[in-house]
Amino acid sequence: MQREAHLNNAALMARRRAALPSGLGQSYDIVADRAENAEVWDVEGKRYIDFAGGIAVLNTGHRHPKIVQAVKAQLDKVHHTCFQVLAYEPYIDLAERLIAKAPGDFEKKAFFLTTGAEAVENAVKIARSATRRSAVIAFGGGFHGRTLLGMALTGKVAPYKAGFGPFPAEVYHAKYPNALHGVSESVALASIEGIFKYDVEPERVAAIIIEPVQGEGGFYLAPNEFIAGLRTIADRHGILLIADEVQTGAGRTGTWLACEQWGVAPDMVTMAKSMAGGFPISAVIGRATLMDAPGPGGLGGTYAGSPLACAAALAVLDVFEEEKLLDRSKAIGERLVAGLKAMAKKHVAIQDVRGAGAMVAIELFKGGDRSQPDADFTKRLVVEAAKRGLILLTCGSYANVVRVLVPLTASDALIDEGLGVMAACFDALA
Ligand SMILES: Cc1ncc(COP(=O)(O)O)c(C=O)c1O
């Protein structure tokens, strides 16, 4: 039977394609109608298990009742003043609570923006202002957003940078450690010394920005020894260390911030995504002495730190405490890794199962040959999973990684159901 056009995925997608530019990617030809916790229903009534979480935004699940309630209550009080014009308490509360949770035995300050890219841009602005230096070192495979500086920092050409240059100057890329693809920690550290030798003198470098676990880049984890080496290099040359925790932050890796596990503290941290459970807000948290470097008016934004998003972010913090979601992140991670390792025993294509807390991924190679990343099979796998009612995401420099970002509020039964669908997909496609 023909569905009404507004209740039909295909018809809505046809309208979408006619009205929207193709640069706006689309993982699936599915139009969401409603969602709850870790499940989504499309406009045709089909149910999906959500292992994508809106790309790491829904650690507290879809429409968590406490978050919805907090936003509704804020909506009835004040929903916009522009913080720089008239301040409001939830913004100040949130800054204080995030400062208290960030590692580092020094005074900190925090402020808010709207997107992850904006947080990254502002961290770099502060680093430049505080050090009076201009250069920035980022990493190959890293992702830092789609603004001009975000693209410049991002270490992947297609699709993020191709055709969009020229980019802001003085951004250099070092190698991110990646044992699976032959980049040892010492090679990665040496690549920074290489930048000092071939590209820019360390005295002109303001900051090194790094994702504790690369998100879009493939869920590769920077080992603590590497981070310690980075901190040493940074301290030797007066360079600041920025942890981009837009994807890893808000409990995804088993601690509130992944850099809590480092053993050394970054000078600044960026957050966004899950910090407000889907309401647009991002944060820069850092050493007070640095954060105060830009003059009044140098930081901010019209919508930055909106009252609704601040209320949502405060509710997220409460939900994490009340529902012990950091413990849950670790437990979900263990469950996912065990389930995926069982699949890897049966399917040689899965050459790596890795994770930090509930930030878990598998990496796929043709016939198990590690010199042949299998992007094609990876794509077929996620398409098959969606047909069977499971939303998955791919990532990685070679597009051969399937990542899981299931809400930390998901039940074990739902996670097992999702793993069951993945196993059935492997069996069907093998
Ligand atoms: C580590 C990291 N930094 C920055 C960004 C950019 O965030 P946004 O898309 O909110 O601008 C992302 C987005 O995926 C990210 O994963």
The ligand as a MOL file (V3000), in Angstrom:
LIG
                    3D

  0  0  0     0  0            999 V3000
M  V30 BEGIN CTAB
M  V30 COUNTS 16 16 0 0 0
M  V30 BEGIN ATOM
M  V30 1 C 36.9810 15.2670 18.3670 0
M  V30 2 C 36.0380 16.2000 17.6770 0
M  V30 3 N 36.2990 17.5150 17.6500 0
M  V30 4 C 35.4790 18.3890 17.0580 0
M  V30 5 C 34.3310 17.9670 16.4240 0
M  V30 6 C 33.4280 18.9620 15.7580 0
M  V30 7 O 32.2170 19.0730 16.4660 0
M  V30 8 P 30.9530 19.7630 15.7900 0
M  V30 9 O 30.4910 18.8470 14.7130 0
M  V30 10 O 29.9640 19.8960 16.9160 0
M  V30 11 O 31.4020 21.0760 15.2720 0
M  V30 12 C 34.0160 16.6030 16.4130 0
M  V30 13 C 32.7890 16.1080 15.7440 0
M  V30 14 O 32.6130 14.9600 15.4630 0
M  V30 15 C 34.8820 15.6910 17.0580 0
M  V30 16 O 34.6320 14.3720 17.0910 0
M  V30 END ATOM
M  V30 BEGIN BOND
M  V30 1 1 1 2
M  V30 2 1 2 3
M  V30 3 2 2 15
M  V30 4 2 3 4
M  V30 5 1 4 5
M  V30 6 1 5 6
M  V30 7 2 5 12
M  V30 8 1 6 7
M  V30 9 1 7 8
M  V30 10 2 8 9
M  V30 11 1 8 10
M  V30 12 1 8 11
M  V30 13 1 12 13
M  V30 14 1 12 15
M  V30 15 2 13 14
M  V30 16 1 15 16
M  V30 END BOND
M  V30 END CTAB
M  END
